Amino acid sequence: CRHATIAKYFGDEVPACNRACDHCKNPEIVVKQLDSLQRFDISKAQASAEKPTAQGPFGFIHDLYEGGRKGYGFER
């Protein structure tokens, strides 16, 4: 029960939920949502682990290194 979990976390007395939270109303949907969230989290982690490809001279990545105040000097 979500109410019980939150109450225990904060050290409060566990209230009677009476099927008022989403988990007690329909636990199957909550499990599906958690599975979906976990799959999304894994796919996002895999996408962020990919290294950006080097661009420009000397392998600089222009999105990360904009050259500071004066730029690289290569564009001039």
Secondary structure, 3 states (H helix, E strand, C coil): CHHHHHHHHCCCCCCCCCCCCHHHHCHHHHHHHHHHHHHHHHHHHHHHHCCCCCCCHHHCCCCCCCCCCCCCCCCC
